Amino acid sequence: MTVAEIAKLSSVEELDRHIAASAERDVWIFKHSLTCGISSAAWRPFQQFAGDAPSDDGPRFAVIEIQNARDLSRAVAERLEVRHESPQALLIRDGRVVWHASHWDIDRRALEAAS
């Protein structure tokens, strides 16, 4: 078994592909602020969670670095109808957000419970 990778999203087209892929398997997106200590703290358990997931038939994982992709971060809020926060973890299934959390609510236990 190989472990899942975390793709860095940088365009709305990539986002749309991930949303479409959620019809086949779960998609996790992490919105990450590169300058926020809380975001760094939440990023670690997200990475560990993704690292333990199988890549073959498990969920897909992606990260959006909001300082480098502000338009994309806004597109997430618009397309998925969820208020922008950072850090923010979203679980997408069948094109819809079925779970999301932000700030200190993003930890390993919460991610596992949502999946």
C-alpha beads as a LAMMPS data file, in Angstrom:
LAMMPS data file: protein, C-alpha beads

115 atoms
114 bonds

1 atom types
1 bond types

-500.0 500.0 xlo xhi
-500.0 500.0 ylo yhi
-500.0 500.0 zlo zhi

Masses

1 110.0

Atoms # bond

1 1 1 0.000 0.000 0.000
2 1 1 1.276 3.445 -0.871
3 1 1 0.195 6.446 1.162
4 1 1 -1.850 9.332 -0.168
5 1 1 -0.167 12.484 -1.353
6 1 1 -1.380 16.019 -0.699
7 1 1 -1.749 17.948 -3.949
8 1 1 -1.163 21.697 -3.879
9 1 1 -4.079 23.386 -5.648
10 1 1 -3.329 26.623 -7.461
11 1 1 -6.180 27.073 -9.944
12 1 1 -9.957 27.009 -10.031
13 1 1 -9.729 24.309 -12.703
14 1 1 -7.821 22.047 -10.285
15 1 1 -10.439 22.745 -7.622
16 1 1 -13.227 21.846 -10.036
17 1 1 -11.470 18.552 -10.877
18 1 1 -11.227 17.692 -7.195
19 1 1 -14.890 18.540 -6.607
20 1 1 -15.863 16.346 -9.584
21 1 1 -13.651 13.528 -8.260
22 1 1 -15.624 13.576 -5.010
23 1 1 -18.350 11.656 -6.839
24 1 1 -16.010 8.641 -6.833
25 1 1 -14.093 9.061 -3.572
26 1 1 -13.873 11.503 -0.684
27 1 1 -11.839 14.659 -1.163
28 1 1 -10.204 16.539 1.696
29 1 1 -9.075 20.136 1.259
30 1 1 -6.993 22.048 3.778
31 1 1 -6.897 25.837 3.496
32 1 1 -3.560 26.842 4.979
33 1 1 -2.220 30.217 6.016
34 1 1 1.546 30.202 5.712
35 1 1 1.892 32.954 8.329
36 1 1 -0.439 31.682 11.049
37 1 1 0.733 29.608 13.996
38 1 1 -2.718 28.068 14.477
39 1 1 -2.705 27.021 10.828
40 1 1 0.704 25.399 11.239
41 1 1 -0.569 23.539 14.302
42 1 1 -3.619 22.244 12.381
43 1 1 -1.558 21.403 9.282
44 1 1 0.489 18.762 11.138
45 1 1 -2.410 16.447 12.062
46 1 1 -3.892 16.908 8.588
47 1 1 -0.593 15.776 7.047
48 1 1 -0.407 12.784 9.404
49 1 1 -4.020 11.852 8.639
50 1 1 -3.343 12.026 4.892
51 1 1 -0.085 10.125 5.318
52 1 1 -1.899 7.212 6.903
53 1 1 -4.527 6.989 4.157
54 1 1 -4.071 4.552 1.261
55 1 1 -3.516 6.225 -2.092
56 1 1 -4.970 3.431 -4.214
57 1 1 -8.617 3.622 -3.233
58 1 1 -8.632 6.060 -0.323
59 1 1 -9.568 9.712 -0.247
60 1 1 -7.804 12.437 -2.204
61 1 1 -6.065 15.232 -0.306
62 1 1 -5.280 18.788 -1.332
63 1 1 -3.975 21.974 0.223
64 1 1 -4.552 25.588 -0.732
65 1 1 -1.929 28.065 0.460
66 1 1 -4.178 31.070 0.801
67 1 1 -1.443 33.707 0.462
68 1 1 -0.535 32.242 -2.923
69 1 1 -4.073 31.560 -4.135
70 1 1 -6.547 34.109 -2.772
71 1 1 -8.902 33.816 -5.764
72 1 1 -8.923 30.054 -5.362
73 1 1 -9.669 30.356 -1.666
74 1 1 -12.649 32.581 -2.476
75 1 1 -13.789 30.095 -5.144
76 1 1 -13.904 27.355 -2.499
77 1 1 -16.287 29.463 -0.412
78 1 1 -18.463 30.275 -3.420
79 1 1 -18.569 26.833 -5.070
80 1 1 -18.943 24.837 -1.874
81 1 1 -21.099 27.373 -0.021
82 1 1 -19.015 27.429 3.120
83 1 1 -17.698 30.533 4.848
84 1 1 -13.972 31.134 4.351
85 1 1 -11.812 30.460 7.366
86 1 1 -8.148 29.743 7.788
87 1 1 -7.048 27.242 8.690
88 1 1 -9.954 25.189 7.449
89 1 1 -10.395 21.492 6.662
90 1 1 -13.220 20.387 4.380
91 1 1 -14.480 16.929 3.501
92 1 1 -16.209 16.861 0.115
93 1 1 -18.445 13.996 -0.953
94 1 1 -20.575 14.002 -4.109
95 1 1 -19.717 17.641 -4.791
96 1 1 -20.849 18.900 -1.382
97 1 1 -19.117 19.725 1.869
98 1 1 -20.281 17.106 4.360
99 1 1 -17.961 18.222 7.176
100 1 1 -15.695 21.148 7.891
101 1 1 -13.769 22.572 10.805
102 1 1 -11.453 25.454 11.453
103 1 1 -8.732 26.562 13.813
104 1 1 -8.298 24.418 16.942
105 1 1 -11.180 22.127 15.918
106 1 1 -8.868 20.518 13.340
107 1 1 -7.137 17.596 15.000
108 1 1 -6.522 13.948 14.270
109 1 1 -9.529 12.717 16.236
110 1 1 -11.916 15.106 14.463
111 1 1 -10.565 14.169 11.019
112 1 1 -10.896 10.452 11.748
113 1 1 -14.429 10.860 13.129
114 1 1 -15.518 12.789 10.020
115 1 1 -14.204 10.237 7.527

Bonds

1 1 1 2
2 1 2 3
3 1 3 4
4 1 4 5
5 1 5 6
6 1 6 7
7 1 7 8
8 1 8 9
9 1 9 10
10 1 10 11
11 1 11 12
12 1 12 13
13 1 13 14
14 1 14 15
15 1 15 16
16 1 16 17
17 1 17 18
18 1 18 19
19 1 19 20
20 1 20 21
21 1 21 22
22 1 22 23
23 1 23 24
24 1 24 25
25 1 25 26
26 1 26 27
27 1 27 28
28 1 28 29
29 1 29 30
30 1 30 31
31 1 31 32
32 1 32 33
33 1 33 34
34 1 34 35
35 1 35 36
36 1 36 37
37 1 37 38
38 1 38 39
39 1 39 40
40 1 40 41
41 1 41 42
42 1 42 43
43 1 43 44
44 1 44 45
45 1 45 46
46 1 46 47
47 1 47 48
48 1 48 49
49 1 49 50
50 1 50 51
51 1 51 52
52 1 52 53
53 1 53 54
54 1 54 55
55 1 55 56
56 1 56 57
57 1 57 58
58 1 58 59
59 1 59 60
60 1 60 61
61 1 61 62
62 1 62 63
63 1 63 64
64 1 64 65
65 1 65 66
66 1 66 67
67 1 67 68
68 1 68 69
69 1 69 70
70 1 70 71
71 1 71 72
72 1 72 73
73 1 73 74
74 1 74 75
75 1 75 76
76 1 76 77
77 1 77 78
78 1 78 79
79 1 79 80
80 1 80 81
81 1 81 82
82 1 82 83
83 1 83 84
84 1 84 85
85 1 85 86
86 1 86 87
87 1 87 88
88 1 88 89
89 1 89 90
90 1 90 91
91 1 91 92
92 1 92 93
93 1 93 94
94 1 94 95
95 1 95 96
96 1 96 97
97 1 97 98
98 1 98 99
99 1 99 100
100 1 100 101
101 1 101 102
102 1 102 103
103 1 103 104
104 1 104 105
105 1 105 106
106 1 106 107
107 1 107 108
108 1 108 109
109 1 109 110
110 1 110 111
111 1 111 112
112 1 112 113
113 1 113 114
114 1 114 115
